[in-house]
Amino acid sequence: FLRYSYPFFGSAAPIMTSPPVEVRKNMEVFLPQSYCAFDFATIPHQLQDTFFRLPLLVELWHKDKTAKDLLLGLARLQLSDVLASEKTRFLGGSGEQCWRQTYNETVSVTAAQGSGNKIAELSYAITLEDYGLVKMQEILLSDSSQCLGDGQQQHVPHTQPRVPENNPEPRETLEYKAALELEMWKEMQEDIFENQLKRKEMAHMETLAEEWKKRDREREALVKKKVAEYTVLEEKLHKNLRDLDKRERQLFSAESELQRVKKELQAEHERHLQELQDSVRRAREDSAHQVELERSKIKQVEQDKLRLQQQLYEAENKHKMLEKEFQQYKEQQSNKPETQLQSEITLLTLEKVELERKLESATKSKLHYKQQWTRALKELARFKQREQENAMAHLKKQQQELEHLRLRYLAAEEKELGKTDRQELEDIRNELNRLKQQEEERKQLQDVRDNSAGRVDSLHSRKLNENMGDYLSRLIEERDTLLRTGVYSHEDHIVSELDRQIREAIAKGNIT
């Protein structure tokens, strides 16, 4: 809907169209109850001055049932245009002559907020009717600056002057004074109205100036932003142009290189094709020549084959004759004594080889037995040490048990126990006998070990019949082996016996 007010017409109350009408894009509508007529009285120059200075501001509003009304835009109607339109004469209600002026125009409705873009167009018609001078006894005045046009009226009484008898001066009459006072009051009101209009105009101008400065700053900031964006875009464009130029040069060089390579490949292909054709021609000629040569060779080979077959047949016959002669010669030679000697030499050679093989096997067996004997000595030494340790531990244990039994026996004798105690003493005696028997068995085991050592000594004595040098070195090696085990020392019987045999072998070697 539309809303406007113009206090100069005698009313400061806003005029609104109703009901609201729905308006869509690219749509023309007629606003209901948009006609309004104003009756007012004024002087011509004040009417012209007001119409020229104050345009009629028409507001475009949006009405919503669930929200507050929203101001959409504003249209400015210049009322002074109607004063320049053509006048038309017509008769008033009392038969007096009147004048009418009509003006039609379409103006733009600019947005109330934002950059002032055009949002709609408003078509309007203004009619100004002039009924002439006012002849009423009361004059209706309007004061738009003080909002007296909202139905209140100021009445200036106009009384008929009484004419004195002596006809005074016109300036001294009451009518003249009233008219003068009225004119002075009108001028004063005009000055007040003009001052108020000037103040409002100044306020509006300041508001417009501030708004202009604000929008100018916004436009300047927007222009700077756009200039910066345009600069960046220009740099990007220059860069893209340089890249495009560079790429174009690369493509041109690549295309030139491609054309050159294509020509080279074409020439090389033609050259290879010519070479292949020449090679095929030469190969055909060579093949024909080779075929002729092979045919001649085949003929020669067939002739050689026949000749060789003849020679083979003759050689086979000759070979058969030679075999017969060799068989006869062999039979003759087999009856001679040299042949028998040769057979005996061959047999003796075979026996010699067999004896050498047996000698080598015996040497290997001797070395193996020597290693086994050394291992047996080491094992015997470890067994001897382990038996000695076990015997010592067992002996200590038996001594402890004997001491314990002796104490128990003494305690039993001192206390002179009964039959049960005597049975216990008997058991103790049996235990002592068993321990003595075990001691005897241990001594017998020691004798067995000594006998084994004696057998070792006898083994060494049998070795004296061997070569003295080998025997001496073997004795020294056996002694060193026993000492390296860590079980035997120079005080042991076996090591002492080996030392004695080594000294005897050395003495015998010196005597020899």
C-alpha positions as CSV (number, residue, x, y, z in Angstrom):
1,F,0.0,0.0,0.0
2,L,0.9,3.7,-0.4
3,R,1.2,6.3,2.3
4,Y,1.8,10.1,2.1
5,S,1.1,13.4,3.8
6,Y,1.3,17.0,2.8
7,P,0.5,19.5,5.7
8,F,0.3,22.4,3.3
9,F,-3.1,21.0,2.0
10,G,-4.5,21.5,5.5
11,S,-4.1,18.1,7.1
12,A,-0.9,16.5,8.6
13,A,-2.6,13.1,9.0
14,P,-1.2,10.5,6.6
15,I,-3.2,9.4,3.6
16,M,-3.1,5.6,2.9
17,T,-4.5,3.3,0.2
18,S,-6.5,0.3,1.4
19,P,-6.8,-2.6,1.3
20,P,-3.3,-3.7,0.6
21,V,-2.8,-5.2,-2.9
22,E,-0.4,-8.1,-3.7
23,V,2.1,-7.1,-6.3
24,R,4.4,-9.5,-8.2
25,K,7.3,-9.0,-10.5
26,N,6.5,-7.4,-13.9
27,M,2.9,-6.9,-12.8
28,E,0.7,-3.7,-13.0
29,V,-2.0,-3.1,-10.4
30,F,-4.5,-0.4,-9.5
31,L,-4.5,0.7,-5.8
32,P,-8.0,0.9,-4.4
33,Q,-9.1,4.1,-2.6
34,S,-6.1,6.0,-3.9
35,Y,-8.1,9.1,-4.9
36,C,-8.1,12.0,-2.4
37,A,-9.2,15.7,-2.7
38,F,-8.1,18.6,-0.6
39,D,-9.8,22.0,-0.3
40,F,-7.5,24.8,0.9
41,A,-7.1,28.6,0.5
42,T,-3.7,30.3,-0.2
43,I,-2.2,33.0,-2.2
44,P,-0.7,32.2,-5.7
45,H,2.9,33.0,-5.0
46,Q,2.9,31.0,-1.7
47,L,1.4,28.0,-3.7
48,Q,4.1,28.2,-6.3
49,D,6.9,28.6,-3.8
50,T,5.6,25.6,-1.7
51,F,5.1,23.4,-4.8
52,F,8.6,24.2,-6.1
53,R,10.4,23.7,-2.7
54,L,8.5,20.7,-1.2
55,P,7.9,17.6,-3.3
56,L,5.2,15.1,-2.3
57,L,6.9,12.1,-0.8
58,V,4.9,8.8,-1.4
59,E,6.0,5.8,0.6
60,L,5.6,2.2,-0.5
61,W,5.0,-0.2,2.4
62,H,4.8,-3.9,2.8
63,K,2.1,-5.2,5.1
64,D,2.5,-8.6,6.9
65,K,0.0,-10.1,9.3
66,T,2.7,-11.7,11.5
67,A,5.3,-9.0,11.4
68,K,5.6,-5.2,11.6
69,D,5.0,-3.1,8.5
70,L,8.1,-2.7,6.4
71,L,9.0,0.4,4.3
72,L,10.1,-0.8,0.9
73,G,10.7,2.4,-1.2
74,L,10.1,6.1,-1.7
75,A,8.8,8.1,-4.7
76,R,9.1,11.9,-5.2
77,L,6.2,13.7,-6.9
78,Q,7.1,17.2,-8.1
79,L,3.9,19.2,-7.6
80,S,5.2,22.2,-9.4
81,D,4.8,20.4,-12.7
82,V,1.0,20.8,-12.5
83,L,1.4,24.6,-12.5
84,A,3.0,24.5,-16.0
85,S,0.2,22.4,-17.5
86,E,-2.5,23.8,-19.7
87,K,-5.4,25.5,-18.0
88,T,-9.0,24.5,-18.8
89,R,-12.0,26.7,-18.0
90,F,-15.1,25.4,-16.3
91,L,-18.1,26.7,-14.3
92,G,-18.3,26.4,-10.6
93,G,-21.3,25.4,-8.5
94,S,-22.5,29.1,-8.2
95,G,-22.0,29.8,-11.9
96,E,-18.7,31.5,-11.4
97,Q,-15.8,30.9,-13.8
98,C,-13.1,28.5,-12.6
99,W,-9.8,27.1,-14.0
100,R,-8.5,23.5,-14.0
101,Q,-5.0,22.1,-14.6
102,T,-4.2,18.4,-14.9
103,Y,-0.9,16.6,-15.0
104,N,-0.1,12.8,-15.5
105,E,3.4,11.3,-14.9
106,T,5.2,8.0,-14.0
107,V,8.0,8.2,-11.5
108,S,10.4,5.6,-10.1
109,V,10.2,4.1,-6.7
110,T,13.7,3.8,-5.2
111,A,14.6,1.4,-2.4
112,A,14.5,2.9,1.1
113,Q,17.6,0.9,2.2
114,G,20.7,0.1,0.3
115,S,22.1,1.8,-2.8
116,G,18.8,3.4,-4.0
117,N,18.0,1.0,-6.8
118,K,14.8,1.2,-8.7
119,I,12.2,-1.3,-7.4
120,A,8.9,-0.1,-9.0
121,E,7.2,2.6,-11.0
122,L,4.3,4.8,-9.8
123,S,1.8,6.3,-12.2
124,Y,-0.2,9.3,-10.8
125,A,-2.5,12.1,-11.9
126,I,-2.8,15.6,-10.2
127,T,-5.6,18.1,-10.8
128,L,-5.5,21.7,-9.5
129,E,-8.8,23.6,-9.6
130,D,-8.8,27.4,-9.0
131,Y,-12.1,28.7,-7.7
132,G,-11.0,32.3,-7.5
133,L,-10.9,34.7,-4.6
134,V,-12.5,33.7,-1.3
135,K,-15.6,35.8,-0.5
136,M,-16.6,34.2,2.8
137,Q,-16.7,36.2,6.0
138,E,-14.3,33.7,7.6
139,I,-10.9,32.8,6.1
140,L,-9.5,29.3,6.6
141,L,-5.7,29.3,7.1
142,S,-3.4,26.3,7.2
143,D,-0.1,26.2,9.1
144,S,1.8,23.1,8.1
145,S,4.7,23.8,10.4
146,Q,2.5,23.8,13.5
147,C,0.4,20.9,12.3
148,L,-2.8,23.0,12.4
149,G,-4.2,21.3,9.3
150,D,-5.5,18.2,11.1
151,G,-9.0,19.6,11.3
152,Q,-8.4,22.7,13.4
153,Q,-9.2,26.0,11.8
154,Q,-8.3,29.5,12.7
155,H,-11.0,32.1,12.1
156,V,-10.3,35.7,11.5
157,P,-13.5,37.6,12.2
158,H,-14.4,40.1,9.6
159,T,-16.7,42.8,10.9
160,Q,-18.4,45.5,8.9
161,P,-16.8,48.8,9.8
162,R,-19.1,51.5,11.0
163,V,-18.9,54.6,8.8
164,P,-18.5,57.7,10.9
165,E,-20.4,60.7,10.1
166,N,-17.4,62.8,9.4
167,N,-15.8,60.3,6.8
168,P,-12.4,59.7,8.4
169,E,-9.2,58.8,6.4
170,P,-9.1,55.4,4.8
171,R,-6.0,54.4,6.8
172,E,-7.8,55.3,10.0
173,T,-10.7,53.0,9.4
174,L,-11.0,49.7,11.3
175,E,-11.2,47.7,8.1
176,Y,-7.8,49.0,7.0
177,K,-6.3,48.3,10.3
178,A,-7.7,44.8,10.4
179,A,-6.5,44.1,6.9
180,L,-3.1,45.6,7.7
181,E,-2.9,43.5,10.9
182,L,-4.0,40.4,8.9
183,E,-1.2,41.0,6.3
184,M,1.4,41.5,9.0
185,W,0.3,38.3,10.7
186,K,0.4,36.5,7.3
187,E,3.9,37.8,6.6
188,M,5.0,36.8,10.1
189,Q,3.5,33.3,9.7
190,E,5.1,33.1,6.3
191,D,8.5,34.0,7.8
192,I,8.0,31.4,10.5
193,F,7.0,28.8,8.0
194,E,9.9,29.7,5.7
195,N,12.3,29.5,8.6
196,Q,10.9,26.1,9.7
197,L,11.1,24.9,6.1
198,K,14.7,26.2,5.8
199,R,15.6,24.4,9.1
200,K,14.0,21.2,7.9
201,E,15.6,21.6,4.5
202,M,19.0,22.1,6.2
203,A,18.4,19.0,8.3
204,H,17.4,17.1,5.3
205,M,20.4,18.4,3.4
206,E,22.7,17.5,6.2
207,T,21.1,14.0,6.3
208,L,21.4,13.7,2.6
209,A,25.0,15.0,2.8
210,E,25.9,12.4,5.5
211,E,24.1,9.7,3.5
212,W,26.0,10.9,0.4
213,K,29.3,10.9,2.2
214,K,28.5,7.5,3.6
215,R,27.6,6.1,0.2
216,D,30.5,7.9,-1.3
217,R,32.8,6.2,1.2
218,E,31.1,2.9,0.5
219,R,31.5,3.5,-3.2
220,E,35.1,4.5,-2.8
221,A,35.8,1.4,-0.7
222,L,34.0,-0.7,-3.3
223,V,35.9,1.0,-6.1
224,K,39.2,0.4,-4.3
225,K,38.2,-3.2,-3.7
226,K,37.2,-3.6,-7.3
227,V,40.4,-1.9,-8.5
228,A,42.4,-4.3,-6.3
229,E,40.5,-7.2,-7.7
230,Y,40.9,-5.9,-11.2
231,T,44.6,-5.4,-10.6
232,V,44.9,-9.0,-9.4
233,L,42.8,-10.2,-12.3
234,E,45.0,-8.1,-14.6
235,E,48.1,-9.7,-13.2
236,K,46.6,-13.1,-13.5
237,L,45.6,-12.2,-17.1
238,H,49.1,-11.0,-17.9
239,K,50.5,-14.2,-16.3
240,N,48.1,-16.3,-18.3
241,L,48.9,-14.4,-21.4
242,R,52.7,-14.9,-20.8
243,D,52.1,-18.6,-20.1
244,L,49.9,-18.9,-23.2
245,D,52.5,-17.1,-25.3
246,K,55.2,-19.4,-23.9
247,R,53.1,-22.4,-24.4
248,E,52.3,-21.2,-28.0
249,R,56.0,-20.9,-28.7
250,Q,56.6,-24.3,-27.2
251,L,53.9,-25.8,-29.3
252,F,55.2,-24.0,-32.4
253,S,58.8,-25.3,-31.7
254,A,57.3,-28.8,-30.9
255,E,55.3,-28.7,-34.1
256,S,58.4,-27.7,-36.0
257,E,60.4,-30.4,-34.4
258,L,57.6,-32.9,-35.1
259,Q,57.6,-31.8,-38.8
260,R,61.4,-32.2,-39.0
261,V,61.3,-35.6,-37.3
262,K,58.4,-36.6,-39.5
263,K,60.4,-35.6,-42.6
264,E,63.5,-37.4,-41.3
265,L,61.5,-40.5,-40.5
266,Q,59.9,-40.4,-44.0
267,A,63.3,-40.1,-45.6
268,E,64.7,-42.8,-43.4
269,H,61.7,-45.0,-44.2
270,E,62.2,-44.5,-47.9
271,R,65.9,-45.2,-47.6
272,H,65.2,-48.4,-45.6
273,L,62.6,-49.4,-48.1
274,Q,65.1,-48.9,-50.9
275,E,67.7,-50.8,-49.0
276,L,65.3,-53.6,-48.3
277,Q,64.3,-53.8,-52.0
278,D,68.0,-53.9,-52.9
279,S,68.7,-56.5,-50.3
280,V,65.7,-58.6,-51.5
281,R,67.0,-58.4,-55.1
282,R,70.6,-59.3,-54.0
283,A,69.2,-62.1,-51.8
284,R,67.3,-63.5,-54.8
285,E,70.3,-63.4,-57.0
286,D,72.5,-64.9,-54.2
287,S,69.8,-67.6,-53.6
288,A,69.7,-68.5,-57.3
289,H,73.5,-68.7,-57.4
290,Q,73.6,-70.7,-54.2
291,V,71.0,-73.1,-55.6
292,E,73.2,-73.7,-58.7
293,L,76.2,-74.2,-56.4
294,E,74.3,-76.6,-54.2
295,R,73.1,-78.6,-57.2
296,S,76.7,-78.9,-58.5
297,K,77.9,-79.8,-55.0
298,I,75.2,-82.5,-54.7
299,K,76.3,-84.0,-58.0
300,Q,79.9,-83.9,-56.7
301,V,78.8,-85.5,-53.4
302,E,77.0,-88.3,-55.1
303,Q,80.1,-89.0,-57.1
304,D,82.2,-89.0,-54.0
305,K,79.7,-91.2,-52.3
306,L,80.0,-93.8,-55.0
307,R,83.7,-93.6,-54.8
308,L,83.8,-93.9,-51.0
309,Q,81.4,-96.8,-51.0
310,Q,83.8,-98.6,-53.4
311,Q,86.8,-97.7,-51.1
312,L,84.8,-98.9,-48.0
313,Y,84.1,-102.3,-49.6
314,E,87.8,-102.7,-50.5
315,A,88.8,-101.6,-46.9
316,E,86.4,-104.1,-45.3
317,N,87.9,-106.9,-47.4
318,K,91.4,-105.8,-46.4
319,H,90.3,-105.6,-42.7
320,K,89.1,-109.2,-42.8
321,M,92.3,-110.4,-44.3
322,L,94.3,-108.5,-41.6
323,E,92.2,-109.9,-38.8
324,K,92.9,-113.4,-40.0
325,E,96.7,-112.7,-40.2
326,F,96.6,-111.1,-36.6
327,Q,94.8,-114.2,-35.2
328,Q,97.4,-116.4,-36.7
329,Y,100.2,-114.2,-35.2
330,K,98.5,-114.2,-31.8
331,E,98.4,-118.0,-31.7
332,Q,102.0,-118.1,-32.6
333,Q,103.0,-115.6,-29.9
334,S,101.0,-117.3,-27.1
335,N,103.3,-120.3,-27.2
336,K,106.5,-118.2,-26.3
337,P,107.9,-117.9,-22.6
338,E,108.0,-114.1,-22.7
339,T,104.2,-114.1,-22.6
340,Q,104.1,-116.1,-19.5
341,L,106.6,-113.8,-17.7
342,Q,104.5,-110.8,-18.7
343,S,101.4,-112.4,-17.1
344,E,103.3,-113.1,-13.9
345,I,104.5,-109.4,-13.8
346,T,101.0,-108.3,-14.1
347,L,99.8,-110.5,-11.2
348,L,102.7,-109.3,-9.0
349,T,101.8,-105.7,-9.8
350,L,98.2,-106.3,-8.7
351,E,99.3,-108.0,-5.5
352,K,101.6,-105.0,-4.8
353,V,98.7,-102.6,-5.2
354,E,96.5,-104.7,-2.9
355,L,99.2,-104.9,-0.2
356,E,99.7,-101.1,-0.4
357,R,96.0,-100.6,0.0
358,K,96.0,-103.0,3.1
359,L,99.0,-101.1,4.5
360,E,97.1,-97.8,4.2
361,S,94.0,-99.3,5.8
362,A,96.1,-100.6,8.7
363,T,97.7,-97.2,9.2
364,K,94.3,-95.6,9.3
365,S,93.1,-98.3,11.8
366,K,96.2,-97.7,13.9
367,L,95.4,-94.0,14.1
368,H,91.8,-94.7,14.9
369,Y,92.7,-97.1,17.7
370,K,95.2,-94.5,19.0
371,Q,92.4,-91.9,19.2
372,Q,90.1,-94.5,20.9
373,W,92.8,-95.4,23.4
374,T,93.3,-91.7,24.2
375,R,89.6,-91.2,24.7
376,A,89.5,-94.3,26.9
377,L,92.3,-92.9,29.0
378,K,90.5,-89.6,29.5
379,E,87.2,-91.4,30.3
380,L,89.1,-93.6,32.8
381,A,90.7,-90.6,34.4
382,R,87.3,-88.9,34.8
383,F,85.8,-92.1,36.2
384,K,88.7,-92.4,38.6
385,Q,88.2,-88.9,39.9
386,R,84.5,-89.3,40.2
387,E,84.9,-92.6,42.1
388,Q,87.4,-91.0,44.4
389,E,85.0,-88.2,45.2
390,N,82.1,-90.6,45.7
391,A,84.3,-92.8,47.9
392,M,85.4,-89.8,50.0
393,A,81.9,-88.6,50.4
394,H,80.6,-92.1,51.2
395,L,83.5,-92.6,53.7
396,K,82.7,-89.4,55.5
397,K,79.0,-90.4,55.6
398,Q,79.9,-93.8,57.0
399,Q,82.2,-92.2,59.6
400,Q,79.4,-89.9,60.7
401,E,77.0,-92.9,60.9
402,L,79.6,-95.0,62.8
403,E,80.1,-92.1,65.2
404,H,76.4,-91.7,65.6
405,L,75.9,-95.4,66.2
406,R,78.8,-95.6,68.6
407,L,77.2,-92.8,70.6
408,R,73.9,-94.6,70.6
409,Y,75.6,-97.8,71.6
410,L,77.3,-96.2,74.5
411,A,74.2,-94.6,75.5
412,A,72.3,-97.9,75.3
413,E,75.0,-99.7,77.4
414,E,75.0,-97.0,80.0
415,K,71.2,-97.0,80.5
416,E,71.0,-100.8,80.4
417,L,67.8,-100.9,78.5
418,G,65.5,-103.9,78.4
419,K,65.0,-106.4,75.7
420,T,63.8,-103.9,73.2
421,D,66.9,-101.9,73.7
422,R,69.0,-105.0,73.3
423,Q,67.2,-105.7,70.0
424,E,68.1,-102.2,68.9
425,L,71.7,-102.8,69.9
426,E,71.6,-106.0,67.8
427,D,70.3,-103.9,64.9
428,I,73.1,-101.4,65.4
429,R,75.7,-104.3,65.4
430,N,74.2,-105.6,62.1
431,E,74.4,-102.1,60.7
432,L,78.0,-101.9,61.7
433,N,78.7,-105.2,60.0
434,R,76.9,-104.0,56.9
435,L,79.0,-100.9,56.8
436,K,82.2,-102.9,57.3
437,Q,81.1,-105.1,54.4
438,Q,80.6,-102.1,52.2
439,E,84.0,-100.8,53.2
440,E,85.5,-104.1,52.1
441,E,83.7,-104.0,48.8
442,R,85.0,-100.5,48.3
443,K,88.5,-101.8,48.9
444,Q,88.0,-104.5,46.4
445,L,86.8,-102.0,43.8
446,Q,90.0,-100.0,44.4
447,D,92.0,-103.2,43.8
448,V,90.1,-103.7,40.5
449,R,91.1,-100.1,39.5
450,D,94.7,-100.8,40.4
451,N,94.5,-104.1,38.3
452,S,93.2,-102.1,35.4
453,A,96.1,-99.7,35.8
454,G,98.4,-102.7,35.8
455,R,96.8,-103.9,32.6
456,V,97.6,-100.5,31.1
457,D,101.2,-100.9,32.3
458,S,101.4,-104.4,30.7
459,L,100.0,-102.8,27.5
460,H,102.8,-100.3,27.5
461,S,105.3,-103.1,28.2
462,R,104.1,-105.0,25.1
463,K,104.7,-101.9,23.0
464,L,108.5,-102.1,23.7
465,N,108.8,-104.6,20.9
466,E,107.8,-101.9,18.4
467,N,110.0,-99.3,16.8
468,M,111.8,-97.5,19.6
469,G,111.4,-94.0,18.2
470,D,107.7,-94.3,17.5
471,Y,107.2,-96.0,20.9
472,L,109.0,-93.2,22.7
473,S,107.1,-90.4,20.9
474,R,103.8,-92.3,21.6
475,L,104.7,-92.6,25.4
476,I,105.4,-88.9,25.6
477,E,102.2,-88.0,23.8
478,E,100.2,-90.3,26.1
479,R,101.8,-88.7,29.2
480,D,101.1,-85.1,27.9
481,T,97.5,-86.1,27.1
482,L,96.9,-87.4,30.6
483,L,98.4,-84.2,32.1
484,R,96.3,-82.0,29.8
485,T,93.1,-83.6,31.1
486,G,93.8,-82.0,34.5
487,V,92.8,-85.2,36.4
488,Y,96.3,-86.6,36.7
489,S,99.5,-85.1,38.0
490,H,103.1,-86.2,38.1
491,E,102.5,-87.9,41.5
492,D,99.9,-90.3,40.0
493,H,101.0,-93.9,39.5
494,I,100.1,-94.0,35.8
495,V,102.0,-90.7,35.0
496,S,105.0,-92.0,37.1
497,E,105.0,-95.3,35.2
498,L,104.9,-93.4,31.9
499,D,107.9,-91.3,32.9
500,R,109.8,-94.4,33.9
501,Q,109.1,-96.1,30.6
502,I,110.1,-92.9,28.7
503,R,113.5,-92.9,30.6
504,E,114.0,-96.6,29.9
505,A,113.2,-96.1,26.2
506,I,115.7,-93.2,26.1
507,A,118.3,-95.3,27.8
508,K,117.8,-98.2,25.4
509,G,117.9,-95.8,22.5
510,N,121.3,-94.5,23.7
511,I,122.6,-98.0,24.1
512,T,121.5,-98.9,20.6
